[in-house]
């Protein structure tokens, strides 16, 4: 009798476990039929993954599943669901997804790709250290103003000859993060500095760039490897993203000389020609501020966001998402939302302006992501974009090498980042 009772109990437990598993599986986000090993490769254009996910969202809704090969990914498409995940359920979605390319570059040891306690301690350390070194304070604004002066003089030395400004912008932006991390800027022609920029562009290792001291505690997260990798994270992110945004922005402005003219009128009215732009000017320059925001919105630099994971079994809306599932909280679905930004594929500063011409904030403006994993350098990047772009247009007018109507401002679309097309431009002194 006892044996029969035990068998009945075990059978009931097995049936319950099976029912629970099936029930949870049914509640998981829908998606296209998946093939073994190759996943959904036939439903996805890997050269333009954001567009493929946009099409799938129309069929499966704002929360759906795709397989990149054997890797399961839950895609979040649209402002409402991205906000629910990254802000309303910030802790649950605070893990970092593990894409092979990111793993190879960052090795999971810096603040970009680490997880758990390592990530918490490194991020807290990085934010505190950056603040101590002047980020978000008047001191760092002064450094940006000084670097903007060097950039303007370097552009002036081109004597109106057409050239690709990419390196100039990268060197200027990089010097800001160098002054924070290494304590000093570099001359633009410094061989070591130029080599350093080349290493960033090639995604090579920079672990020898900083010396730290390991604590005696064997469980400490502050090892030479993690701190060196964190320095690389800051250096890489602090150079590439902002300089690429500026490079794309200058390309866009060549196509719209009427926008440049409005910016320059605002500059002449608020700043004039006798002093450098500062952040206090931004509140008095709503049109320029709107243009800077629209550049970031329009270029949609990281369309899929850097991947997240859920750190525990999680429920989002009516769906069950198992622990460690990779998440794509797509930024392109937020930045190009047609209800918030009418005609989102069109570059229009009016997306950030009220009817009276004042600046209009938008909760949909998420180029730096949102929640626990929001970019640590957001404040620095905002200052750099405004001051550098304003300083350039304060001193120069842009002259394209082709008719402005023929300029192609669409990005070279890739899965991880949208990169501007190569171009040359002349800077004419005002």
C-alpha positions in Angstrom: 0.0 0.0 0.0 2.8 2.4 0.9 4.6 1.6 -2.4 1.4 2.3 -4.4 0.9 5.6 -2.5 4.5 6.7 -3.3 4.0 5.8 -6.9 0.8 7.8 -7.1 2.6 10.8 -5.5 5.6 10.6 -7.8 3.2 10.3 -10.8 1.3 13.3 -9.7 4.5 15.3 -9.3 5.7 14.3 -12.7 2.4 15.2 -14.3 2.4 18.6 -12.5 6.0 19.2 -13.6 5.2 18.3 -17.2 2.0 20.4 -17.2 3.9 23.4 -15.7 6.6 23.1 -18.3 4.1 22.9 -21.2 2.1 25.7 -19.7 5.2 28.0 -19.4 6.3 27.1 -22.9 2.9 28.0 -24.3 3.2 31.4 -22.6 6.6 32.1 -24.1 6.7 34.8 -26.8 5.6 33.6 -30.3 7.8 33.6 -33.3 8.5 32.1 -36.7 9.2 28.3 -37.1 12.7 27.5 -36.2 15.0 25.1 -38.0 17.7 23.0 -36.0 21.1 24.6 -35.8 20.4 27.5 -38.3 17.4 28.9 -36.4 15.5 31.6 -38.3 18.3 32.4 -40.8 15.9 32.2 -43.8 13.5 34.7 -42.2 16.2 37.2 -41.3 18.4 39.5 -43.4 21.6 39.5 -41.4 22.9 42.5 -43.4 19.8 44.5 -42.2 18.6 42.7 -39.1 16.6 45.8 -37.8 14.4 45.8 -40.9 13.8 42.0 -40.6 12.7 42.4 -37.0 10.4 45.3 -37.9 8.6 43.0 -40.4 8.3 40.2 -37.8 6.9 42.6 -35.2 4.0 43.4 -37.5 3.1 39.6 -37.6 4.0 38.5 -34.0 3.5 41.7 -32.0 5.8 43.7 -29.7 7.3 40.7 -27.9 8.5 37.8 -30.0 11.2 35.1 -30.3 13.8 34.5 -33.0 16.8 32.2 -33.1 20.1 33.5 -34.4 21.5 30.1 -35.2 21.0 28.1 -32.0 20.8 31.3 -29.9 17.4 32.2 -28.6 16.5 35.9 -28.6 13.4 37.6 -27.3 12.8 40.9 -29.2 11.1 43.8 -27.6 9.6 46.1 -30.3 8.1 49.5 -29.5 8.4 52.2 -26.8 5.8 50.8 -24.4 7.3 47.3 -24.1 10.9 48.6 -24.1 10.0 50.9 -21.2 8.2 48.1 -19.3 11.4 46.0 -19.5 14.2 48.4 -19.1 12.6 50.9 -16.7 9.6 49.3 -15.0 11.4 45.9 -14.6 14.9 47.3 -14.7 16.5 44.8 -12.3 15.1 41.7 -14.1 16.4 42.9 -17.5 19.7 44.2 -16.2 21.9 41.3 -17.5 24.2 41.7 -20.5 23.6 39.5 -23.4 26.6 37.5 -24.7 27.1 38.0 -28.5 30.2 36.2 -29.7 31.7 39.4 -31.3 31.2 41.4 -28.0 32.7 38.5 -26.0 35.7 38.4 -28.3 36.3 42.2 -28.0 35.5 42.8 -24.4 35.9 39.3 -22.9 33.1 39.9 -20.4 35.4 41.6 -17.9 34.6 45.3 -18.3 31.5 47.3 -17.6 30.1 46.8 -21.1 29.8 43.0 -21.0 30.3 41.9 -17.4 27.4 40.7 -15.3 26.4 40.2 -11.7 28.5 41.6 -8.8 31.4 42.3 -11.2 29.3 44.6 -13.3 27.7 46.4 -10.3 31.1 47.1 -8.6 32.8 48.2 -11.8 30.0 50.5 -12.9 29.8 52.1 -9.5 33.6 52.5 -9.5 33.6 53.9 -13.0 30.8 56.4 -12.4 32.4 57.6 -9.1 35.9 57.9 -10.7 34.6 59.8 -13.7 32.8 62.2 -11.4 35.9 62.7 -9.4 37.8 63.4 -12.6 35.3 66.1 -13.6 32.6 64.5 -15.6 29.4 66.5 -15.2 31.2 69.5 -13.8 32.5 72.8 -15.1 36.0 71.4 -15.3 35.1 68.9 -18.0 33.1 71.5 -19.9 36.2 73.7 -19.9 38.2 70.8 -21.3 35.7 70.3 -24.1 35.8 74.0 -24.9 39.6 73.9 -25.1 39.5 70.8 -27.4 36.9 72.5 -29.6 39.3 75.4 -30.1 42.1 72.9 -31.1 39.6 71.2 -33.5 38.6 74.5 -35.1 42.2 75.6 -35.6 43.0 72.2 -37.1 40.1 72.5 -39.5 41.2 76.0 -40.4 44.6 74.7 -41.4 43.0 72.7 -44.2 42.5 76.0 -46.0 39.1 75.1 -47.4 40.4 72.0 -49.1 37.8 69.1 -49.1 38.7 66.2 -46.8 37.1 63.5 -44.7 36.7 64.9 -41.2 36.4 61.5 -39.5 39.9 61.4 -38.1 39.8 65.0 -36.9 36.5 64.4 -35.0 37.8 61.1 -33.6 41.0 62.7 -32.3 39.1 65.6 -30.7 36.5 63.4 -29.0 39.2 60.9 -27.9 41.2 63.7 -26.3 38.4 64.4 -23.9 38.2 60.8 -22.6 42.1 60.8 -22.6 42.1 63.8 -20.3 39.8 62.0 -17.9 41.4 58.6 -18.0 45.1 59.4 -18.6 45.1 62.9 -17.1 46.2 64.8 -20.2 45.3 65.4 -23.9 47.5 64.5 -26.9 48.7 66.6 -29.8 46.9 65.5 -32.9 50.1 64.6 -34.6 51.5 62.7 -31.7 52.5 59.3 -33.0 51.5 57.4 -29.9 48.1 59.0 -29.9 47.5 58.3 -33.6 48.5 54.7 -32.9 46.1 54.5 -30.0 43.3 55.7 -32.3 44.2 53.1 -34.9 44.1 50.4 -32.2 40.6 51.5 -31.2 39.5 51.3 -34.8 40.9 47.8 -35.1 39.4 46.7 -31.8 42.8 45.5 -30.5 43.7 45.0 -26.9 44.6 47.9 -24.7 45.2 46.0 -21.5 48.7 47.5 -21.1 47.4 51.1 -21.1 46.8 51.3 -17.4 48.5 50.1 -14.2 46.3 49.3 -11.1 46.9 47.5 -8.1 45.1 44.3 -7.2 43.6 44.0 -3.7 44.7 41.1 -1.6 41.2 39.8 -1.5 41.0 36.8 -3.8 37.3 37.6 -4.5 37.8 41.2 -5.4 36.4 42.3 -8.7 39.1 45.0 -9.0 41.8 43.0 -10.8 44.3 44.3 -13.3 42.3 42.5 -16.0 38.9 44.0 -15.1 40.2 47.5 -14.6 42.2 47.4 -17.8 39.2 46.2 -19.7 37.0 48.8 -18.0 39.5 51.5 -19.2 39.2 50.0 -22.7 35.4 50.1 -22.5 35.5 53.8 -21.5 38.1 54.7 -24.1 36.4 52.8 -26.9 32.8 53.9 -26.1 34.0 57.5 -25.3 35.6 57.9 -28.7 33.8 55.9 -31.3 30.1 56.6 -30.6 30.3 60.4 -30.2 32.8 61.0 -33.1 30.6 58.8 -35.4 27.5 60.8 -34.4 29.3 64.0 -35.2 30.6 62.6 -38.5 27.1 61.5 -39.5 25.7 64.9 -38.3 28.0 66.9 -40.5 27.0 64.7 -43.5 23.4 65.4 -42.8 23.8 69.1 -42.4 25.5 69.3 -45.8 22.2 68.1 -47.3 20.2 70.8 -45.6 21.9 74.2 -45.9 18.8 75.9 -44.7 19.1 74.1 -41.3 22.7 75.2 -41.0 21.7 78.8 -41.8 19.1 78.7 -38.9 21.6 77.2 -36.5 24.2 79.9 -37.4 21.6 82.7 -36.9 20.9 81.3 -33.5 24.6 81.1 -32.8 25.2 84.7 -33.8 22.2 85.9 -31.7 23.1 84.0 -28.5 26.9 83.5 -28.6 28.4 85.7 -31.3 31.9 85.3 -32.5 33.9 86.5 -29.5 33.6 83.6 -27.1 33.3 79.8 -27.1 30.0 77.9 -26.9 29.1 76.6 -23.4 26.3 74.4 -22.0 24.5 77.4 -20.6 23.8 78.5 -24.1 21.8 75.4 -24.9 18.7 76.5 -23.1 18.7 79.7 -25.2 19.3 77.8 -28.5 16.2 75.5 -28.9 16.7 75.0 -32.6 20.3 73.9 -32.3 19.4 71.7 -29.4 16.6 70.2 -31.5 19.0 69.5 -34.4 21.5 67.7 -32.1 18.7 65.5 -30.8 17.3 64.9 -34.3 20.8 63.8 -35.5 20.9 61.2 -32.7 17.4 60.1 -33.3 17.7 59.9 -37.1 21.0 58.0 -37.3 19.8 55.4 -34.9 23.4 54.5 -34.1 22.8 51.2 -32.3 19.4 50.1 -33.7 19.1 46.8 -31.8 20.6 48.1 -28.5 23.5 46.3 -26.9 21.8 42.9 -26.0 20.4 42.3 -22.5 19.5 39.1 -20.6 17.0 38.5 -17.9 18.8 37.6 -14.6 16.0 35.4 -13.4 12.8 33.7 -14.6 10.7 36.7 -15.6 7.1 37.5 -16.6 6.7 40.3 -19.2 3.1 41.1 -20.0 1.6 37.6 -20.4 4.8 35.9 -21.4 7.2 33.8 -19.4 10.9 34.4 -20.2 13.4 31.9 -18.7 16.5 33.1 -16.8 19.5 34.0 -19.0 17.4 34.5 -22.2 19.0 37.1 -24.5 16.9 40.2 -25.0 16.9 42.7 -27.9 15.2 45.9 -26.5 15.3 47.5 -30.0 16.1 51.2 -29.9 15.1 51.7 -33.5 11.5 50.9 -32.7 11.5 53.7 -30.2 13.5 56.3 -32.0 11.6 55.8 -35.2 8.1 55.5 -33.7 5.8 57.2 -36.2 3.2 58.3 -33.6 5.9 60.2 -31.6 7.9 61.3 -34.6 5.7 61.8 -37.7 7.6 60.7 -40.9 10.4 59.2 -38.8 12.5 58.3 -41.8 12.8 62.1 -42.6 15.4 64.3 -40.9 13.3 67.0 -39.2 14.4 69.1 -36.2 10.7 69.8 -35.8 10.4 66.4 -34.1 11.9 68.2 -31.0 10.2 71.6 -31.3 6.9 72.9 -30.1 4.6 75.1 -32.2 6.1 78.2 -30.6 9.7 77.1 -31.5 10.7 76.1 -27.9 12.5 72.8 -27.3 10.2 69.8 -26.8 11.4 66.8 -24.7 10.5 63.3 -25.6 10.5 60.1 -23.5 11.1 58.3 -26.7 14.6 59.8 -27.0 16.7 56.8 -26.0 19.9 56.8 -28.1 21.8 56.0 -24.9 19.4 53.1 -24.0 17.6 53.3 -20.7 17.4 51.7 -17.2 20.2 50.0 -15.4 22.4 49.6 -18.5 22.0 53.1 -19.8 25.3 54.5 -21.2 27.6 55.6 -18.3 28.9 58.5 -20.5 25.6 60.0 -21.5 26.2 63.3 -19.8 29.7 63.6 -21.3 28.5 62.7 -24.8 25.7 65.3 -24.7 28.1 68.0 -23.8 30.6 67.0 -26.5 27.9 66.9 -29.2 26.5 70.3 -28.4 29.8 72.1 -27.9 31.8 70.6 -30.8 29.0 70.9 -33.4 28.2 74.5 -32.3 31.8 75.5 -32.3 32.3 74.1 -35.9 29.2 76.0 -37.2 30.2 79.1 -35.3 33.4 79.3 -37.3 32.6 77.5 -40.6 30.0 77.0 -43.3 29.9 73.5 -44.9 30.6 73.2 -48.6 29.8 69.7 -50.1 31.8 68.3 -53.0 28.6 67.4 -54.8 25.2 69.1 -55.1 23.6 69.0 -51.7 20.5 67.4 -53.2 22.5 64.4 -54.3 23.9 63.7 -50.8 22.9 60.2 -49.5 22.4 60.5 -45.7 21.1 56.9 -45.3 23.6 54.9 -43.2 25.6 51.9 -44.2 23.3 49.6 -42.3 24.8 46.8 -40.2 23.5 44.6 -37.5 25.3 46.2 -34.6 25.7 49.9 -35.7 24.6 52.3 -38.4 27.7 53.9 -39.9 27.7 57.0 -42.2 28.8 56.8 -45.8 32.3 58.1 -46.5 32.4 61.7 -47.7 34.5 64.8 -48.1 33.6 68.3 -47.3 35.2 71.8 -47.3 34.9 74.1 -44.3 34.6 77.7 -45.4 35.5 80.3 -42.7 32.6 82.6 -41.8 
